[in-house]
Amino acid sequence: MALLALGINHKTASVAVREKVAFAPEQMEDALVQACQFPEVDEIAILSTCNRTELYCSGQTNGVEKLLEWMSTYHGVELSDLQNCSYQHLDDDAVTHMMRVACGLDSLVLGEPQILGQLKSSYAVAQSANSIRSELGRLFQQTFSIAKQVRTQTAIGENPVSVAYAAVSLAQHIFADLSHNSALLIGAGETIDLVARHLVQNGIKKIVVANRTLERAQALASQFGAEAVLLSDIPDVLADADIVISSTASQLPILGKGAVERALKQRKHRPMFMVDIAVPRDIEAEVEELSDVYLYTVDDLKEVIEENVKSRETAAQEAESLITHGSSEFMKQIRSLDAVSTLRSLRQHAEGLRDQELDKALKLLSKGKSAEDVLQQLARGLTNKLIHSPSVQMKKASSMGRSDMLELTQELFELDPDEGSNS
């Protein structure tokens, strides 16, 4: 059984590609059930965020092409497009990759903490869909344990530099003093929560939170003295917003070019700063064509983020060391389980041969044969049966020049070949 990590991320694919292969939360269980239909896939979990879509599998190594073809069909994306930007990691490398992802070392923002929660959600959904069992389940648990060690034993999480932080930092390049500006935040999830916190810390006075459900918007808005509205109310409040930051799970754009154009006219072409953190994108790409609009996507935040990660490099090295050790320990556990299975099979085989010879011996005793003759025949028969199959395989290996198998047999049974030739 092999472990596989297969996917695309912000390093290998643009947001235009990533948004096409993102799995919406409501699609996830159905997608897991579909993927489990392939004989090559024994267990699977899917992680889908704004920066990556990854499949974690336990199964056969030849499952990569099948899964890429399935993703291509599922999302209606050209297979060649996926092949050009996908990556795969097997066994030890898959374990290390998954741990690096969980610790934020493979993120756009080095050490960002949200990815661990997203990975835990991925695990929970896979459990709900019954697409995850012992092997992949153990890998997730070991991954969570290493991520916890990295958070508690290194400084990787100190002064967190998140996508939300980067978005607000970018806004400060456009507007020198945020206390004179107003913001429209679209969505009410964890990222928007962080955006609101950073905006308030930087002095902004007016925030409007727009969300699909008013209750969720109100719950977030109440923490910051903000106003809550529905997504359908955005055209009414857009013209008042100097800053628009959006992060929802919508599969279709929420804000179109026409709506922004109308808002700009009402604003008498005062500049509007927009950051679309969502994948798929919430704001139509054509909005960028409008003058007086500064539109950025999650990919545009890299420069801001890179300026803030230098202080984390030492912590990242310490984290890599913990991950290397954790990955090595996990693979030892998996291989020891393989040994247990093989040893169990060997014992059952030997006990089966023993029972056959013992049955013969008991029958001979019942017929009056001498105990000494029966014991000798039992010992001889059991010895011949135990070494028959290994003898056949070793002769075959020798004829094929497989000296490695002969050396392994000598090591396994502590044999001295010179001793055998002198007897």
Sequence and secondary structure as in RCSB ss.txt:
>XXXX:A:sequence
MALLALGINHKTASVAVREKVAFAPEQMEDALVQACQFPEVDEIAILSTCNRTELYCSGQTNGVEKLLEWMSTYH
GVELSDLQNCSYQHLDDDAVTHMMRVACGLDSLVLGEPQILGQLKSSYAVAQSANSIRSELGRLFQQTFSIAKQV
RTQTAIGENPVSVAYAAVSLAQHIFADLSHNSALLIGAGETIDLVARHLVQNGIKKIVVANRTLERAQALASQFG
AEAVLLSDIPDVLADADIVISSTASQLPILGKGAVERALKQRKHRPMFMVDIAVPRDIEAEVEELSDVYLYTVDD
LKEVIEENVKSRETAAQEAESLITHGSSEFMKQIRSLDAVSTLRSLRQHAEGLRDQELDKALKLLSKGKSAEDVL
QQLARGLTNKLIHSPSVQMKKASSMGRSDMLELTQELFELDPDEGSNS
>XXXX:A:secstr
 EEEEEEEETTTS HHHHTTS   GGGHHHHHHHHTTSTTEEEEEEEE SSEEEEEEEE TTHHHHHHHHHHHHH
T  HHHHHHH EEEETHHHHHHHHHHHTTTTSSSTT SHHHHHHHHHHHHHHHTT   HHHHHHHHHHHHHHHHH
HHHSSTTSS   HHHHHHHHHHHH S GGG EEEEE  SHHHHHHHHHHHHTT  EEEEEESSHHHHHHHHTTTT
 EEEEGGGHHHHGGG SEEEE    SS SB HHHHHHHHHHTTT  EEEEE  SS SB GGGGGSTTEEEEEGGG
GHHHHHTTSGGGHHHHHHHHHHHHHHHHHHHHHHHHHHHHHHHHHHHHHHHHHHHHHHHHHHHHHHTT  HHHHH
HHHHHHHHHHHHHHHHHHHHHHHHTT HHHHHHHHHHTT  HHHHHT 
